[in-house]
Amino acid sequence: MQAFIKEPRHIPFFLKLGIWFSEQITGRPMLPARLLAWYPKAAIGSGVMEGLVAHADGLMDKRMLKLIRMTASHAAACPFCIDMNSHEYRKYGITDEEAGALRGDYEGVSTFSEREKTAIAYARAISQTPLKFYPELVERVKSVFTEREFVILASTAAQVNYWARLIQALGIPPAGFGD
């Protein structure tokens, strides 16, 4: 399976450097970055956004952020995103049962904390079209997350949605992280 368009033959040096760096981190060819080289402003903006992604911040630890990214990937139905964001989920203390529940009924999984269930619910809401934020859910998020955590939750899920829309719009297939 190939993307809708081919990579540009000539990529500016500064973008080659960014692509090289992203491929060193992921260990995979990063077709999204390569295709964005057709329009360097989009490549730079996307790279800056990706470079500033939350990795861990207080109680918004790596497990919580991984759950948010996985949930948003499934909710946006992006095969590339699911492949990339679900890679090595066990390393973050996420069980097979928990990973599977992110696609369906997560409420019945006893190993998810209330904070995690709330984050999953909100990541799903952020990832659905049309967007609809029920007051009960917003109040639930506000009751278990600080304002800073609320922003981290929302921006993390929104970032996955940005990539999901862009990657699907370009027809980019999964990179093989799960192989």
Wavefront OBJ file of the C-alpha trace (Angstrom):
o trace
v 0.000 0.000 0.000
v 1.339 3.406 -0.959
v 0.458 6.964 -0.050
v -1.603 9.029 -2.469
v 1.501 10.980 -3.563
v 5.219 10.236 -3.851
v 7.992 11.795 -1.804
v 9.626 14.848 -3.362
v 12.898 14.096 -5.161
v 14.655 17.003 -3.525
v 14.187 17.733 0.155
v 15.772 20.869 1.648
v 18.746 20.093 3.880
v 17.135 21.472 7.061
v 14.141 19.183 6.513
v 16.406 16.203 5.778
v 17.992 16.807 9.161
v 14.579 16.803 10.899
v 13.499 13.687 9.020
v 16.744 11.926 9.939
v 16.220 12.842 13.586
v 12.612 11.583 13.638
v 13.640 8.346 11.947
v 16.416 7.827 14.487
v 13.895 8.208 17.311
v 11.252 5.945 15.783
v 13.502 3.438 14.040
v 11.177 3.577 11.018
v 10.957 5.576 7.801
v 8.685 8.518 8.579
v 6.628 8.939 5.446
v 4.490 11.719 6.991
v 7.587 13.886 7.476
v 8.869 13.055 4.009
v 5.589 13.987 2.321
v 5.333 17.206 4.317
v 8.594 18.232 2.624
v 6.450 19.208 -0.375
v 5.388 22.205 1.711
v 8.204 23.153 4.132
v 6.023 25.500 6.227
v 3.710 22.588 7.080
v 6.727 20.384 7.789
v 8.260 22.925 10.152
v 4.982 23.644 11.946
v 4.232 19.954 12.353
v 7.778 19.279 13.529
v 7.626 22.012 16.148
v 4.282 20.704 17.407
v 5.658 17.162 17.598
v 8.821 18.336 19.317
v 6.813 19.978 22.079
v 4.509 17.041 22.805
v 3.952 16.175 26.475
v 6.036 13.207 27.624
v 5.220 13.253 31.327
v 4.119 16.018 33.659
v 3.277 15.222 37.259
v 0.317 12.863 37.414
v 0.051 12.999 33.619
v 2.626 10.233 33.471
v 3.735 8.202 30.465
v 1.033 5.585 31.017
v -1.740 8.202 31.083
v -0.414 9.928 27.960
v -0.072 6.587 26.143
v -3.701 5.748 27.014
v -4.819 9.142 25.674
v -2.843 8.704 22.429
v -4.074 5.153 21.904
v -7.681 6.147 22.585
v -7.568 9.115 20.206
v -5.945 6.936 17.521
v -8.706 4.333 17.748
v -11.457 6.950 17.923
v -10.073 8.704 14.815
v -9.800 5.293 13.084
v -6.279 6.044 11.834
v -4.346 2.817 11.088
v -0.958 4.609 11.050
v -1.739 6.319 14.371
v -2.983 3.120 15.983
v 0.169 1.326 14.814
v 2.510 4.045 16.069
v 0.750 5.037 19.292
v 0.027 1.463 20.398
v 3.613 0.336 19.859
v 5.154 -1.143 23.015
v 2.111 -0.320 25.160
v 3.114 -3.020 27.666
v 6.258 -1.001 28.407
v 3.936 1.638 29.901
v 2.145 -0.833 32.174
v -0.854 -1.216 29.859
v -2.191 -4.777 29.749
v -3.569 -6.550 26.686
v -7.056 -6.345 28.232
v -6.705 -2.598 28.758
v -5.364 -2.035 25.232
v -8.260 -3.973 23.736
v -10.798 -2.107 25.856
v -9.723 1.237 24.377
v -11.577 0.209 21.208
v -14.781 -0.617 23.042
v -16.077 -0.903 26.590
v -13.353 0.426 28.873
v -15.696 1.228 31.792
v -15.804 -2.422 32.867
v -12.019 -2.758 33.101
v -11.272 -2.736 36.823
v -7.576 -1.951 36.376
v -8.294 1.503 34.926
v -8.381 4.194 37.598
v -11.204 6.732 37.614
v -8.767 9.340 36.286
v -7.836 7.033 33.420
v -11.472 6.281 32.608
v -12.200 9.999 32.589
v -9.211 10.712 30.324
v -10.317 7.942 27.948
v -13.864 9.331 27.817
v -12.587 12.839 27.105
v -10.058 11.680 24.481
v -12.937 9.922 22.716
v -15.061 13.071 22.861
v -12.213 15.148 21.402
v -11.793 12.624 18.588
v -15.405 12.333 17.465
v -17.092 14.202 14.670
v -19.050 16.290 15.257
v -17.438 17.554 18.427
v -19.848 17.549 21.320
v -18.803 18.155 24.886
v -21.470 17.161 27.355
v -21.455 19.301 30.518
v -21.417 16.176 32.728
v -18.219 14.956 31.080
v -16.554 18.364 31.282
v -17.422 18.579 34.984
v -16.095 15.048 35.509
v -12.786 16.023 33.849
v -12.572 19.206 35.934
v -13.220 17.229 39.125
v -10.260 14.855 38.642
v -7.738 16.941 36.675
v -6.090 20.270 37.426
v -6.364 23.025 34.831
v -2.833 22.230 33.630
v -3.692 18.527 33.311
v -6.903 19.436 31.479
v -4.836 21.303 28.869
v -2.338 18.439 28.593
v -5.191 15.945 28.116
v -6.938 18.090 25.498
v -3.788 19.051 23.593
v -2.444 15.487 23.544
v -5.671 14.091 22.083
v -5.951 17.039 19.680
v -2.408 16.466 18.455
v -3.216 12.834 17.647
v -6.281 14.063 15.781
v -4.194 16.513 13.755
v -1.856 13.720 12.690
v -4.743 11.299 12.082
v -6.483 13.701 9.719
v -3.273 14.639 7.907
v -1.997 11.079 7.588
v -5.328 9.775 6.320
v -5.691 12.727 3.915
v -2.334 11.792 2.383
v -3.165 8.064 2.297
v -0.172 7.088 4.423
v -0.220 3.395 5.419
v 0.953 2.079 8.806
v 4.729 2.165 9.281
v 4.999 -1.325 10.752
v 5.602 -0.493 14.405
v 3.541 -3.504 15.429
v 5.509 -5.920 13.267
l 1 2 3 4 5 6 7 8 9 10 11 12 13 14 15 16 17 18 19 20 21 22 23 24 25 26 27 28 29 30 31 32 33 34 35 36 37 38 39 40 41 42 43 44 45 46 47 48 49 50 51 52 53 54 55 56 57 58 59 60 61 62 63 64 65 66 67 68 69 70 71 72 73 74 75 76 77 78 79 80 81 82 83 84 85 86 87 88 89 90 91 92 93 94 95 96 97 98 99 100 101 102 103 104 105 106 107 108 109 110 111 112 113 114 115 116 117 118 119 120 121 122 123 124 125 126 127 128 129 130 131 132 133 134 135 136 137 138 139 140 141 142 143 144 145 146 147 148 149 150 151 152 153 154 155 156 157 158 159 160 161 162 163 164 165 166 167 168 169 170 171 172 173 174 175 176 177 178 179
